Amino acid sequence: MEPLQSFDLPVTYKGKEYSFPASLVQRGYAHRIEVDVDGTPVYFEWDEERKFRALIDPDAESSSTVDPGLVQALMQTLEALLG
């Protein structure tokens, strides 16, 4: 998947400001946003109701280290920016 556009995604989580590298990538006829969370790719894509869902590859070596609350905060940030 070739990134169409790269950007930094700012998020506030547990009272701290973070910035994660992200990119818009094309997957078939759809697009998804890939966010690098400390070396683990987290994919955000739109569902049928145009809301985001998050996907983490369970086979990724560091997938178990991604905080679910942080993923939720990233999703809320994306919905605020793109919703």
mmCIF file of the N, C-alpha and C atoms, coordinates in Angstrom:
data_MODEL
# 
_entry.id   MODEL 
# 
loop_
_atom_site.group_PDB 
_atom_site.id 
_atom_site.type_symbol 
_atom_site.label_atom_id 
_atom_site.label_alt_id 
_atom_site.label_comp_id 
_atom_site.label_asym_id 
_atom_site.label_entity_id 
_atom_site.label_seq_id 
_atom_site.pdbx_PDB_ins_code 
_atom_site.Cartn_x 
_atom_site.Cartn_y 
_atom_site.Cartn_z 
_atom_site.occupancy 
_atom_site.B_iso_or_equiv 
_atom_site.pdbx_formal_charge 
_atom_site.auth_seq_id 
_atom_site.auth_comp_id 
_atom_site.auth_asym_id 
_atom_site.auth_atom_id 
_atom_site.pdbx_PDB_model_num 
ATOM 1   N N  . MET A 1 1  ? 0.839   -1.176  0.000  1.00 0.00 ? 1  MET A N  1 
ATOM 2   C CA . MET A 1 1  ? 0.000   0.000   0.000  1.00 0.00 ? 1  MET A CA 1 
ATOM 3   C C  . MET A 1 1  ? 0.885   1.240   0.000  1.00 0.00 ? 1  MET A C  1 
ATOM 4   N N  . GLU A 1 2  ? 0.751   2.028   -0.992 1.00 0.00 ? 2  GLU A N  1 
ATOM 5   C CA . GLU A 1 2  ? 1.529   3.252   -1.136 1.00 0.00 ? 2  GLU A CA 1 
ATOM 6   C C  . GLU A 1 2  ? 0.787   4.406   -0.464 1.00 0.00 ? 2  GLU A C  1 
ATOM 7   N N  . PRO A 1 3  ? 1.448   5.138   0.453  1.00 0.00 ? 3  PRO A N  1 
ATOM 8   C CA . PRO A 1 3  ? 0.777   6.276   1.095  1.00 0.00 ? 3  PRO A CA 1 
ATOM 9   C C  . PRO A 1 3  ? 0.442   7.359   0.089  1.00 0.00 ? 3  PRO A C  1 
ATOM 10  N N  . LEU A 1 4  ? -0.774  7.892   0.198  1.00 0.00 ? 4  LEU A N  1 
ATOM 11  C CA . LEU A 1 4  ? -1.181  8.995   -0.659 1.00 0.00 ? 4  LEU A CA 1 
ATOM 12  C C  . LEU A 1 4  ? -0.781  10.327  -0.042 1.00 0.00 ? 4  LEU A C  1 
ATOM 13  N N  . GLN A 1 5  ? -0.811  10.389  1.277  1.00 0.00 ? 5  GLN A N  1 
ATOM 14  C CA . GLN A 1 5  ? -0.451  11.614  1.977  1.00 0.00 ? 5  GLN A CA 1 
ATOM 15  C C  . GLN A 1 5  ? -0.012  11.260  3.395  1.00 0.00 ? 5  GLN A C  1 
ATOM 16  N N  . SER A 1 6  ? 1.055   11.859  3.865  1.00 0.00 ? 6  SER A N  1 
ATOM 17  C CA . SER A 1 6  ? 1.538   11.636  5.226  1.00 0.00 ? 6  SER A CA 1 
ATOM 18  C C  . SER A 1 6  ? 1.328   12.902  6.050  1.00 0.00 ? 6  SER A C  1 
ATOM 19  N N  . PHE A 1 7  ? 1.071   12.716  7.339  1.00 0.00 ? 7  PHE A N  1 
ATOM 20  C CA . PHE A 1 7  ? 0.834   13.843  8.229  1.00 0.00 ? 7  PHE A CA 1 
ATOM 21  C C  . PHE A 1 7  ? 1.057   13.387  9.669  1.00 0.00 ? 7  PHE A C  1 
ATOM 22  N N  . ASP A 1 8  ? 1.120   14.337  10.581 1.00 0.00 ? 8  ASP A N  1 
ATOM 23  C CA . ASP A 1 8  ? 1.214   14.045  12.007 1.00 0.00 ? 8  ASP A CA 1 
ATOM 24  C C  . ASP A 1 8  ? -0.177  14.182  12.611 1.00 0.00 ? 8  ASP A C  1 
ATOM 25  N N  . LEU A 1 9  ? -0.557  13.225  13.422 1.00 0.00 ? 9  LEU A N  1 
ATOM 26  C CA . LEU A 1 9  ? -1.869  13.228  14.055 1.00 0.00 ? 9  LEU A CA 1 
ATOM 27  C C  . LEU A 1 9  ? -1.701  13.577  15.531 1.00 0.00 ? 9  LEU A C  1 
ATOM 28  N N  . PRO A 1 10 ? -2.117  14.791  15.935 1.00 0.00 ? 10 PRO A N  1 
ATOM 29  C CA . PRO A 1 10 ? -2.005  15.171  17.345 1.00 0.00 ? 10 PRO A CA 1 
ATOM 30  C C  . PRO A 1 10 ? -3.173  14.599  18.138 1.00 0.00 ? 10 PRO A C  1 
ATOM 31  N N  . VAL A 1 11 ? -2.895  14.175  19.358 1.00 0.00 ? 11 VAL A N  1 
ATOM 32  C CA . VAL A 1 11 ? -3.961  13.642  20.213 1.00 0.00 ? 11 VAL A CA 1 
ATOM 33  C C  . VAL A 1 11 ? -3.618  13.966  21.664 1.00 0.00 ? 11 VAL A C  1 
ATOM 34  N N  . THR A 1 12 ? -4.651  14.235  22.442 1.00 0.00 ? 12 THR A N  1 
ATOM 35  C CA . THR A 1 12 ? -4.492  14.433  23.880 1.00 0.00 ? 12 THR A CA 1 
ATOM 36  C C  . THR A 1 12 ? -5.014  13.180  24.560 1.00 0.00 ? 12 THR A C  1 
ATOM 37  N N  . TYR A 1 13 ? -4.172  12.581  25.396 1.00 0.00 ? 13 TYR A N  1 
ATOM 38  C CA . TYR A 1 13 ? -4.547  11.356  26.081 1.00 0.00 ? 13 TYR A CA 1 
ATOM 39  C C  . TYR A 1 13 ? -3.993  11.385  27.497 1.00 0.00 ? 13 TYR A C  1 
ATOM 40  N N  . LYS A 1 14 ? -4.864  11.177  28.447 1.00 0.00 ? 14 LYS A N  1 
ATOM 41  C CA . LYS A 1 14 ? -4.503  11.209  29.869 1.00 0.00 ? 14 LYS A CA 1 
ATOM 42  C C  . LYS A 1 14 ? -3.773  12.498  30.235 1.00 0.00 ? 14 LYS A C  1 
ATOM 43  N N  . GLY A 1 15 ? -4.270  13.616  29.685 1.00 0.00 ? 15 GLY A N  1 
ATOM 44  C CA . GLY A 1 15 ? -3.734  14.922  30.021 1.00 0.00 ? 15 GLY A CA 1 
ATOM 45  C C  . GLY A 1 15 ? -2.426  15.287  29.342 1.00 0.00 ? 15 GLY A C  1 
ATOM 46  N N  . LYS A 1 16 ? -1.936  14.458  28.432 1.00 0.00 ? 16 LYS A N  1 
ATOM 47  C CA . LYS A 1 16 ? -0.683  14.746  27.733 1.00 0.00 ? 16 LYS A CA 1 
ATOM 48  C C  . LYS A 1 16 ? -0.939  14.864  26.236 1.00 0.00 ? 16 LYS A C  1 
ATOM 49  N N  . GLU A 1 17 ? -0.115  15.679  25.606 1.00 0.00 ? 17 GLU A N  1 
ATOM 50  C CA . GLU A 1 17 ? -0.186  15.863  24.154 1.00 0.00 ? 17 GLU A CA 1 
ATOM 51  C C  . GLU A 1 17 ? 0.781   14.905  23.468 1.00 0.00 ? 17 GLU A C  1 
ATOM 52  N N  . TYR A 1 18 ? 0.289   14.226  22.454 1.00 0.00 ? 18 TYR A N  1 
ATOM 53  C CA . TYR A 1 18 ? 1.114   13.311  21.661 1.00 0.00 ? 18 TYR A CA 1 
ATOM 54  C C  . TYR A 1 18 ? 0.942   13.657  20.190 1.00 0.00 ? 18 TYR A C  1 
ATOM 55  N N  . SER A 1 19 ? 1.878   13.208  19.387 1.00 0.00 ? 19 SER A N  1 
ATOM 56  C CA . SER A 1 19 ? 1.785   13.358  17.941 1.00 0.00 ? 19 SER A CA 1 
ATOM 57  C C  . SER A 1 19 ? 2.301   12.059  17.320 1.00 0.00 ? 19 SER A C  1 
ATOM 58  N N  . PHE A 1 20 ? 1.477   11.462  16.478 1.00 0.00 ? 20 PHE A N  1 
ATOM 59  C CA . PHE A 1 20 ? 1.837   10.192  15.855 1.00 0.00 ? 20 PHE A CA 1 
ATOM 60  C C  . PHE A 1 20 ? 1.900   10.359  14.343 1.00 0.00 ? 20 PHE A C  1 
ATOM 61  N N  . PRO A 1 21 ? 2.905   9.740   13.700 1.00 0.00 ? 21 PRO A N  1 
ATOM 62  C CA . PRO A 1 21 ? 2.951   9.782   12.236 1.00 0.00 ? 21 PRO A CA 1 
ATOM 63  C C  . PRO A 1 21 ? 1.805   8.968   11.656 1.00 0.00 ? 21 PRO A C  1 
ATOM 64  N N  . ALA A 1 22 ? 1.164   9.540   10.657 1.00 0.00 ? 22 ALA A N  1 
ATOM 65  C CA . ALA A 1 22 ? 0.017   8.883   10.036 1.00 0.00 ? 22 ALA A CA 1 
ATOM 66  C C  . ALA A 1 22 ? 0.084   9.085   8.531  1.00 0.00 ? 22 ALA A C  1 
ATOM 67  N N  . SER A 1 23 ? -0.641  8.249   7.819  1.00 0.00 ? 23 SER A N  1 
ATOM 68  C CA . SER A 1 23 ? -0.706  8.399   6.374  1.00 0.00 ? 23 SER A CA 1 
ATOM 69  C C  . SER A 1 23 ? -2.036  7.872   5.866  1.00 0.00 ? 23 SER A C  1 
ATOM 70  N N  . LEU A 1 24 ? -2.498  8.491   4.815  1.00 0.00 ? 24 LEU A N  1 
ATOM 71  C CA . LEU A 1 24 ? -3.696  8.054   4.116  1.00 0.00 ? 24 LEU A CA 1 
ATOM 72  C C  . LEU A 1 24 ? -3.230  7.080   3.042  1.00 0.00 ? 24 LEU A C  1 
ATOM 73  N N  . VAL A 1 25 ? -3.764  5.861   3.060  1.00 0.00 ? 25 VAL A N  1 
ATOM 74  C CA . VAL A 1 25 ? -3.362  4.850   2.083  1.00 0.00 ? 25 VAL A CA 1 
ATOM 75  C C  . VAL A 1 25 ? -4.590  4.310   1.372  1.00 0.00 ? 25 VAL A C  1 
ATOM 76  N N  . GLN A 1 26 ? -4.394  3.937   0.130  1.00 0.00 ? 26 GLN A N  1 
ATOM 77  C CA . GLN A 1 26 ? -5.478  3.355   -0.647 1.00 0.00 ? 26 GLN A CA 1 
ATOM 78  C C  . GLN A 1 26 ? -5.415  1.843   -0.518 1.00 0.00 ? 26 GLN A C  1 
ATOM 79  N N  . ARG A 1 27 ? -6.556  1.252   -0.291 1.00 0.00 ? 27 ARG A N  1 
ATOM 80  C CA . ARG A 1 27 ? -6.664  -0.211  -0.187 1.00 0.00 ? 27 ARG A CA 1 
ATOM 81  C C  . ARG A 1 27 ? -7.814  -0.646  -1.087 1.00 0.00 ? 27 ARG A C  1 
ATOM 82  N N  . GLY A 1 28 ? -7.477  -1.120  -2.266 1.00 0.00 ? 28 GLY A N  1 
ATOM 83  C CA . GLY A 1 28 ? -8.514  -1.454  -3.234 1.00 0.00 ? 28 GLY A CA 1 
ATOM 84  C C  . GLY A 1 28 ? -9.232  -0.186  -3.660 1.00 0.00 ? 28 GLY A C  1 
ATOM 85  N N  . TYR A 1 29 ? -10.552 -0.178  -3.500 1.00 0.00 ? 29 TYR A N  1 
ATOM 86  C CA . TYR A 1 29 ? -11.340 1.001   -3.844 1.00 0.00 ? 29 TYR A CA 1 
ATOM 87  C C  . TYR A 1 29 ? -11.573 1.906   -2.640 1.00 0.00 ? 29 TYR A C  1 
ATOM 88  N N  . ALA A 1 30 ? -11.096 1.509   -1.498 1.00 0.00 ? 30 ALA A N  1 
ATOM 89  C CA . ALA A 1 30 ? -11.318 2.269   -0.271 1.00 0.00 ? 30 ALA A CA 1 
ATOM 90  C C  . ALA A 1 30 ? -10.013 2.893   0.219  1.00 0.00 ? 30 ALA A C  1 
ATOM 91  N N  . HIS A 1 31 ? -10.153 3.775   1.192  1.00 0.00 ? 31 HIS A N  1 
ATOM 92  C CA . HIS A 1 31 ? -9.001  4.409   1.821  1.00 0.00 ? 31 HIS A CA 1 
ATOM 93  C C  . HIS A 1 31 ? -9.012  4.093   3.306  1.00 0.00 ? 31 HIS A C  1 
ATOM 94  N N  . ARG A 1 32 ? -7.848  4.084   3.884  1.00 0.00 ? 32 ARG A N  1 
ATOM 95  C CA . ARG A 1 32 ? -7.728  3.922   5.325  1.00 0.00 ? 32 ARG A CA 1 
ATOM 96  C C  . ARG A 1 32 ? -6.603  4.822   5.805  1.00 0.00 ? 32 ARG A C  1 
ATOM 97  N N  . ILE A 1 33 ? -6.621  5.084   7.091  1.00 0.00 ? 33 ILE A N  1 
ATOM 98  C CA . ILE A 1 33 ? -5.580  5.887   7.700  1.00 0.00 ? 33 ILE A CA 1 
ATOM 99  C C  . ILE A 1 33 ? -4.732  4.964   8.556  1.00 0.00 ? 33 ILE A C  1 
ATOM 100 N N  . GLU A 1 34 ? -3.447  4.979   8.312  1.00 0.00 ? 34 GLU A N  1 
ATOM 101 C CA . GLU A 1 34 ? -2.507  4.160   9.076  1.00 0.00 ? 34 GLU A CA 1 
ATOM 102 C C  . GLU A 1 34 ? -1.757  5.062   10.043 1.00 0.00 ? 34 GLU A C  1 
ATOM 103 N N  . VAL A 1 35 ? -1.838  4.740   11.336 1.00 0.00 ? 35 VAL A N  1 
ATOM 104 C CA . VAL A 1 35 ? -1.165  5.516   12.367 1.00 0.00 ? 35 VAL A CA 1 
ATOM 105 C C  . VAL A 1 35 ? -0.113  4.620   13.016 1.00 0.00 ? 35 VAL A C  1 
ATOM 106 N N  . ASP A 1 36 ? 1.103   5.129   13.098 1.00 0.00 ? 36 ASP A N  1 
ATOM 107 C CA . ASP A 1 36 ? 2.198   4.387   13.722 1.00 0.00 ? 36 ASP A CA 1 
ATOM 108 C C  . ASP A 1 36 ? 2.203   4.724   15.214 1.00 0.00 ? 36 ASP A C  1 
ATOM 109 N N  . VAL A 1 37 ? 1.769   3.762   16.028 1.00 0.00 ? 37 VAL A N  1 
ATOM 110 C CA . VAL A 1 37 ? 1.732   3.944   17.480 1.00 0.00 ? 37 VAL A CA 1 
ATOM 111 C C  . VAL A 1 37 ? 2.911   3.169   18.067 1.00 0.00 ? 37 VAL A C  1 
ATOM 112 N N  . ASP A 1 38 ? 3.990   3.877   18.270 1.00 0.00 ? 38 ASP A N  1 
ATOM 113 C CA . ASP A 1 38 ? 5.201   3.296   18.852 1.00 0.00 ? 38 ASP A CA 1 
ATOM 114 C C  . ASP A 1 38 ? 5.643   2.019   18.141 1.00 0.00 ? 38 ASP A C  1 
ATOM 115 N N  . GLY A 1 39 ? 5.633   2.066   16.812 1.00 0.00 ? 39 GLY A N  1 
ATOM 116 C CA . GLY A 1 39 ? 6.097   0.937   16.009 1.00 0.00 ? 39 GLY A CA 1 
ATOM 117 C C  . GLY A 1 39 ? 5.020   -0.051  15.598 1.00 0.00 ? 39 GLY A C  1 
ATOM 118 N N  . THR A 1 40 ? 3.809   0.100   16.112 1.00 0.00 ? 40 THR A N  1 
ATOM 119 C CA . THR A 1 40 ? 2.705   -0.785  15.734 1.00 0.00 ? 40 THR A CA 1 
ATOM 120 C C  . THR A 1 40 ? 1.751   -0.034  14.817 1.00 0.00 ? 40 THR A C  1 
ATOM 121 N N  . PRO A 1 41 ? 1.508   -0.548  13.611 1.00 0.00 ? 41 PRO A N  1 
ATOM 122 C CA . PRO A 1 41 ? 0.549   0.129   12.738 1.00 0.00 ? 41 PRO A CA 1 
ATOM 123 C C  . PRO A 1 41 ? -0.882  -0.138  13.209 1.00 0.00 ? 41 PRO A C  1 
ATOM 124 N N  . VAL A 1 42 ? -1.629  0.950   13.381 1.00 0.00 ? 42 VAL A N  1 
ATOM 125 C CA . VAL A 1 42 ? -3.047  0.873   13.723 1.00 0.00 ? 42 VAL A CA 1 
ATOM 126 C C  . VAL A 1 42 ? -3.786  1.468   12.535 1.00 0.00 ? 42 VAL A C  1 
ATOM 127 N N  . TYR A 1 43 ? -4.727  0.711   11.980 1.00 0.00 ? 43 TYR A N  1 
ATOM 128 C CA . TYR A 1 43 ? -5.455  1.140   10.789 1.00 0.00 ? 43 TYR A CA 1 
ATOM 129 C C  . TYR A 1 43 ? -6.845  1.611   11.185 1.00 0.00 ? 43 TYR A C  1 
ATOM 130 N N  . PHE A 1 44 ? -7.222  2.751   10.654 1.00 0.00 ? 44 PHE A N  1 
ATOM 131 C CA . PHE A 1 44 ? -8.559  3.284   10.865 1.00 0.00 ? 44 PHE A CA 1 
ATOM 132 C C  . PHE A 1 44 ? -9.237  3.341   9.509  1.00 0.00 ? 44 PHE A C  1 
ATOM 133 N N  . GLU A 1 45 ? -10.423 2.760   9.443  1.00 0.00 ? 45 GLU A N  1 
ATOM 134 C CA . GLU A 1 45 ? -11.184 2.803   8.201  1.00 0.00 ? 45 GLU A CA 1 
ATOM 135 C C  . GLU A 1 45 ? -12.639 3.058   8.517  1.00 0.00 ? 45 GLU A C  1 
ATOM 136 N N  . TRP A 1 46 ? -13.348 3.544   7.505  1.00 0.00 ? 46 TRP A N  1 
ATOM 137 C CA . TRP A 1 46 ? -14.749 3.862   7.684  1.00 0.00 ? 46 TRP A CA 1 
ATOM 138 C C  . TRP A 1 46 ? -15.591 2.603   7.532  1.00 0.00 ? 46 TRP A C  1 
ATOM 139 N N  . ASP A 1 47 ? -16.598 2.477   8.404  1.00 0.00 ? 47 ASP A N  1 
ATOM 140 C CA . ASP A 1 47 ? -17.523 1.360   8.261  1.00 0.00 ? 47 ASP A CA 1 
ATOM 141 C C  . ASP A 1 47 ? -18.716 1.808   7.416  1.00 0.00 ? 47 ASP A C  1 
ATOM 142 N N  . GLU A 1 48 ? -19.753 0.985   7.356  1.00 0.00 ? 48 GLU A N  1 
ATOM 143 C CA . GLU A 1 48 ? -20.919 1.264   6.517  1.00 0.00 ? 48 GLU A CA 1 
ATOM 144 C C  . GLU A 1 48 ? -21.684 2.503   6.976  1.00 0.00 ? 48 GLU A C  1 
ATOM 145 N N  . GLU A 1 49 ? -21.564 2.857   8.245  1.00 0.00 ? 49 GLU A N  1 
ATOM 146 C CA . GLU A 1 49 ? -22.266 4.023   8.794  1.00 0.00 ? 49 GLU A CA 1 
ATOM 147 C C  . GLU A 1 49 ? -21.387 5.271   8.799  1.00 0.00 ? 49 GLU A C  1 
ATOM 148 N N  . ARG A 1 50 ? -20.242 5.200   8.103  1.00 0.00 ? 50 ARG A N  1 
ATOM 149 C CA . ARG A 1 50 ? -19.276 6.293   8.005  1.00 0.00 ? 50 ARG A CA 1 
ATOM 150 C C  . ARG A 1 50 ? -18.688 6.673   9.358  1.00 0.00 ? 50 ARG A C  1 
ATOM 151 N N  . LYS A 1 51 ? -18.521 5.686   10.223 1.00 0.00 ? 51 LYS A N  1 
ATOM 152 C CA . LYS A 1 51 ? -17.823 5.868   11.486 1.00 0.00 ? 51 LYS A CA 1 
ATOM 153 C C  . LYS A 1 51 ? -16.525 5.081   11.387 1.00 0.00 ? 51 LYS A C  1 
ATOM 154 N N  . PHE A 1 52 ? -15.544 5.499   12.165 1.00 0.00 ? 52 PHE A N  1 
ATOM 155 C CA . PHE A 1 52 ? -14.264 4.819   12.110 1.00 0.00 ? 52 PHE A CA 1 
ATOM 156 C C  . PHE A 1 52 ? -14.276 3.535   12.928 1.00 0.00 ? 52 PHE A C  1 
ATOM 157 N N  . ARG A 1 53 ? -13.549 2.564   12.426 1.00 0.00 ? 53 ARG A N  1 
ATOM 158 C CA . ARG A 1 53 ? -13.226 1.369   13.207 1.00 0.00 ? 53 ARG A CA 1 
ATOM 159 C C  . ARG A 1 53 ? -11.717 1.219   13.157 1.00 0.00 ? 53 ARG A C  1 
ATOM 160 N N  . ALA A 1 54 ? -11.162 0.669   14.230 1.00 0.00 ? 54 ALA A N  1 
ATOM 161 C CA . ALA A 1 54 ? -9.709  0.502   14.326 1.00 0.00 ? 54 ALA A CA 1 
ATOM 162 C C  . ALA A 1 54 ? -9.362  -0.965  14.150 1.00 0.00 ? 54 ALA A C  1 
ATOM 163 N N  . LEU A 1 55 ? -8.275  -1.213  13.438 1.00 0.00 ? 55 LEU A N  1 
ATOM 164 C CA . LEU A 1 55 ? -7.797  -2.565  13.208 1.00 0.00 ? 55 LEU A CA 1 
ATOM 165 C C  . LEU A 1 55 ? -6.322  -2.636  13.555 1.00 0.00 ? 55 LEU A C  1 
ATOM 166 N N  . ILE A 1 56 ? -5.955  -3.649  14.309 1.00 0.00 ? 56 ILE A N  1 
ATOM 167 C CA . ILE A 1 56 ? -4.557  -3.900  14.636 1.00 0.00 ? 56 ILE A CA 1 
ATOM 168 C C  . ILE A 1 56 ? -4.265  -5.337  14.244 1.00 0.00 ? 56 ILE A C  1 
ATOM 169 N N  . ASP A 1 57 ? -3.209  -5.537  13.492 1.00 0.00 ? 57 ASP A N  1 
ATOM 170 C CA . ASP A 1 57 ? -2.824  -6.877  13.068 1.00 0.00 ? 57 ASP A CA 1 
ATOM 171 C C  . ASP A 1 57 ? -2.439  -7.692  14.298 1.00 0.00 ? 57 ASP A C  1 
ATOM 172 N N  . PRO A 1 58 ? -3.171  -8.763  14.612 1.00 0.00 ? 58 PRO A N  1 
ATOM 173 C CA . PRO A 1 58 ? -2.849  -9.549  15.806 1.00 0.00 ? 58 PRO A CA 1 
ATOM 174 C C  . PRO A 1 58 ? -1.505  -10.262 15.700 1.00 0.00 ? 58 PRO A C  1 
ATOM 175 N N  . ASP A 1 59 ? -0.981  -10.397 14.498 1.00 0.00 ? 59 ASP A N  1 
ATOM 176 C CA . ASP A 1 59 ? 0.306   -11.056 14.309 1.00 0.00 ? 59 ASP A CA 1 
ATOM 177 C C  . ASP A 1 59 ? 1.481   -10.084 14.411 1.00 0.00 ? 59 ASP A C  1 
ATOM 178 N N  . ALA A 1 60 ? 1.187   -8.786  14.533 1.00 0.00 ? 60 ALA A N  1 
ATOM 179 C CA . ALA A 1 60 ? 2.271   -7.811  14.680 1.00 0.00 ? 60 ALA A CA 1 
ATOM 180 C C  . ALA A 1 60 ? 2.952   -8.040  16.023 1.00 0.00 ? 60 ALA A C  1 
ATOM 181 N N  . GLU A 1 61 ? 4.258   -7.941  16.021 1.00 0.00 ? 61 GLU A N  1 
ATOM 182 C CA . GLU A 1 61 ? 5.031   -8.256  17.224 1.00 0.00 ? 61 GLU A CA 1 
ATOM 183 C C  . GLU A 1 61 ? 4.649   -7.403  18.421 1.00 0.00 ? 61 GLU A C  1 
ATOM 184 N N  . SER A 1 62 ? 4.358   -6.132  18.197 1.00 0.00 ? 62 SER A N  1 
ATOM 185 C CA . SER A 1 62 ? 4.099   -5.241  19.319 1.00 0.00 ? 62 SER A CA 1 
ATOM 186 C C  . SER A 1 62 ? 2.619   -4.886  19.472 1.00 0.00 ? 62 SER A C  1 
ATOM 187 N N  . SER A 1 63 ? 1.717   -5.664  18.852 1.00 0.00 ? 63 SER A N  1 
ATOM 188 C CA . SER A 1 63 ? 0.298   -5.311  18.876 1.00 0.00 ? 63 SER A CA 1 
ATOM 189 C C  . SER A 1 63 ? -0.299  -5.328  20.273 1.00 0.00 ? 63 SER A C  1 
ATOM 190 N N  . SER A 1 64 ? 0.250   -6.134  21.171 1.00 0.00 ? 64 SER A N  1 
ATOM 191 C CA . SER A 1 64 ? -0.326  -6.217  22.510 1.00 0.00 ? 64 SER A CA 1 
ATOM 192 C C  . SER A 1 64 ? 0.032   -5.009  23.367 1.00 0.00 ? 64 SER A C  1 
ATOM 193 N N  . THR A 1 65 ? 0.957   -4.165  22.913 1.00 0.00 ? 65 THR A N  1 
ATOM 194 C CA . THR A 1 65 ? 1.373   -3.030  23.717 1.00 0.00 ? 65 THR A CA 1 
ATOM 195 C C  . THR A 1 65 ? 0.569   -1.769  23.438 1.00 0.00 ? 65 THR A C  1 
ATOM 196 N N  . VAL A 1 66 ? -0.362  -1.796  22.493 1.00 0.00 ? 66 VAL A N  1 
ATOM 197 C CA . VAL A 1 66 ? -1.145  -0.609  22.162 1.00 0.00 ? 66 VAL A CA 1 
ATOM 198 C C  . VAL A 1 66 ? -2.283  -0.483  23.176 1.00 0.00 ? 66 VAL A C  1 
ATOM 199 N N  . ASP A 1 67 ? -2.312  0.652   23.850 1.00 0.00 ? 67 ASP A N  1 
ATOM 200 C CA . ASP A 1 67 ? -3.326  0.933   24.858 1.00 0.00 ? 67 ASP A CA 1 
ATOM 201 C C  . ASP A 1 67 ? -4.679  1.155   24.173 1.00 0.00 ? 67 ASP A C  1 
ATOM 202 N N  . PRO A 1 68 ? -5.702  0.368   24.519 1.00 0.00 ? 68 PRO A N  1 
ATOM 203 C CA . PRO A 1 68 ? -7.021  0.549   23.894 1.00 0.00 ? 68 PRO A CA 1 
ATOM 204 C C  . PRO A 1 68 ? -7.596  1.954   24.102 1.00 0.00 ? 68 PRO A C  1 
ATOM 205 N N  . GLY A 1 69 ? -7.293  2.568   25.232 1.00 0.00 ? 69 GLY A N  1 
ATOM 206 C CA . GLY A 1 69 ? -7.756  3.931   25.471 1.00 0.00 ? 69 GLY A CA 1 
ATOM 207 C C  . GLY A 1 69 ? -7.122  4.921   24.516 1.00 0.00 ? 69 GLY A C  1 
ATOM 208 N N  . LEU A 1 70 ? -5.852  4.702   24.186 1.00 0.00 ? 70 LEU A N  1 
ATOM 209 C CA . LEU A 1 70 ? -5.171  5.556   23.222 1.00 0.00 ? 70 LEU A CA 1 
ATOM 210 C C  . LEU A 1 70 ? -5.778  5.378   21.837 1.00 0.00 ? 70 LEU A C  1 
ATOM 211 N N  . VAL A 1 71 ? -6.100  4.153   21.474 1.00 0.00 ? 71 VAL A N  1 
ATOM 212 C CA . VAL A 1 71 ? -6.745  3.901   20.181 1.00 0.00 ? 71 VAL A CA 1 
ATOM 213 C C  . VAL A 1 71 ? -8.081  4.639   20.118 1.00 0.00 ? 71 VAL A C  1 
ATOM 214 N N  . GLN A 1 72 ? -8.844  4.620   21.198 1.00 0.00 ? 72 GLN A N  1 
ATOM 215 C CA . GLN A 1 72 ? -10.117 5.331   21.255 1.00 0.00 ? 72 GLN A CA 1 
ATOM 216 C C  . GLN A 1 72 ? -9.904  6.837   21.118 1.00 0.00 ? 72 GLN A C  1 
ATOM 217 N N  . ALA A 1 73 ? -8.880  7.367   21.775 1.00 0.00 ? 73 ALA A N  1 
ATOM 218 C CA . ALA A 1 73 ? -8.578  8.796   21.672 1.00 0.00 ? 73 ALA A CA 1 
ATOM 219 C C  . ALA A 1 73 ? -8.184  9.168   20.239 1.00 0.00 ? 73 ALA A C  1 
ATOM 220 N N  . LEU A 1 74 ? -7.410  8.318   19.592 1.00 0.00 ? 74 LEU A N  1 
ATOM 221 C CA . LEU A 1 74 ? -7.041  8.562   18.191 1.00 0.00 ? 74 LEU A CA 1 
ATOM 222 C C  . LEU A 1 74 ? -8.281  8.561   17.305 1.00 0.00 ? 74 LEU A C  1 
ATOM 223 N N  . MET A 1 75 ? -9.181  7.619   17.550 1.00 0.00 ? 75 MET A N  1 
ATOM 224 C CA . MET A 1 75 ? -10.401 7.526   16.755 1.00 0.00 ? 75 MET A CA 1 
ATOM 225 C C  . MET A 1 75 ? -11.263 8.778   16.946 1.00 0.00 ? 75 MET A C  1 
ATOM 226 N N  . GLN A 1 76 ? -11.374 9.247   18.168 1.00 0.00 ? 76 GLN A N  1 
ATOM 227 C CA . GLN A 1 76 ? -12.156 10.452  18.430 1.00 0.00 ? 76 GLN A CA 1 
ATOM 228 C C  . GLN A 1 76 ? -11.527 11.668  17.756 1.00 0.00 ? 76 GLN A C  1 
ATOM 229 N N  . THR A 1 77 ? -10.212 11.746  17.749 1.00 0.00 ? 77 THR A N  1 
ATOM 230 C CA . THR A 1 77 ? -9.527  12.844  17.092 1.00 0.00 ? 77 THR A CA 1 
ATOM 231 C C  . THR A 1 77 ? -9.791  12.814  15.592 1.00 0.00 ? 77 THR A C  1 
ATOM 232 N N  . LEU A 1 78 ? -9.686  11.628  14.989 1.00 0.00 ? 78 LEU A N  1 
ATOM 233 C CA . LEU A 1 78 ? -9.956  11.503  13.555 1.00 0.00 ? 78 LEU A CA 1 
ATOM 234 C C  . LEU A 1 78 ? -11.405 11.871  13.227 1.00 0.00 ? 78 LEU A C  1 
ATOM 235 N N  . GLU A 1 79 ? -12.337 11.435  14.054 1.00 0.00 ? 79 GLU A N  1 
ATOM 236 C CA . GLU A 1 79 ? -13.753 11.768  13.804 1.00 0.00 ? 79 GLU A CA 1 
ATOM 237 C C  . GLU A 1 79 ? -13.973 13.265  13.910 1.00 0.00 ? 79 GLU A C  1 
ATOM 238 N N  . ALA A 1 80 ? -13.301 13.915  14.854 1.00 0.00 ? 80 ALA A N  1 
ATOM 239 C CA . ALA A 1 80 ? -13.435 15.375  14.988 1.00 0.00 ? 80 ALA A CA 1 
ATOM 240 C C  . ALA A 1 80 ? -12.837 16.102  13.774 1.00 0.00 ? 80 ALA A C  1 
ATOM 241 N N  . LEU A 1 81 ? -11.713 15.595  13.275 1.00 0.00 ? 81 LEU A N  1 
ATOM 242 C CA . LEU A 1 81 ? -11.063 16.233  12.138 1.00 0.00 ? 81 LEU A CA 1 
ATOM 243 C C  . LEU A 1 81 ? -11.758 15.953  10.812 1.00 0.00 ? 81 LEU A C  1 
ATOM 244 N N  . LEU A 1 82 ? -12.243 14.724  10.642 1.00 0.00 ? 82 LEU A N  1 
ATOM 245 C CA . LEU A 1 82 ? -12.752 14.298  9.336  1.00 0.00 ? 82 LEU A CA 1 
ATOM 246 C C  . LEU A 1 82 ? -14.254 14.034  9.312  1.00 0.00 ? 82 LEU A C  1 
ATOM 247 N N  . GLY A 1 83 ? -14.862 13.972  10.484 1.00 0.00 ? 83 GLY A N  1 
ATOM 248 C CA . GLY A 1 83 ? -16.269 13.601  10.574 1.00 0.00 ? 83 GLY A CA 1 
ATOM 249 C C  . GLY A 1 83 ? -17.177 14.633  10.038 1.00 0.00 ? 83 GLY A C  1 
# 
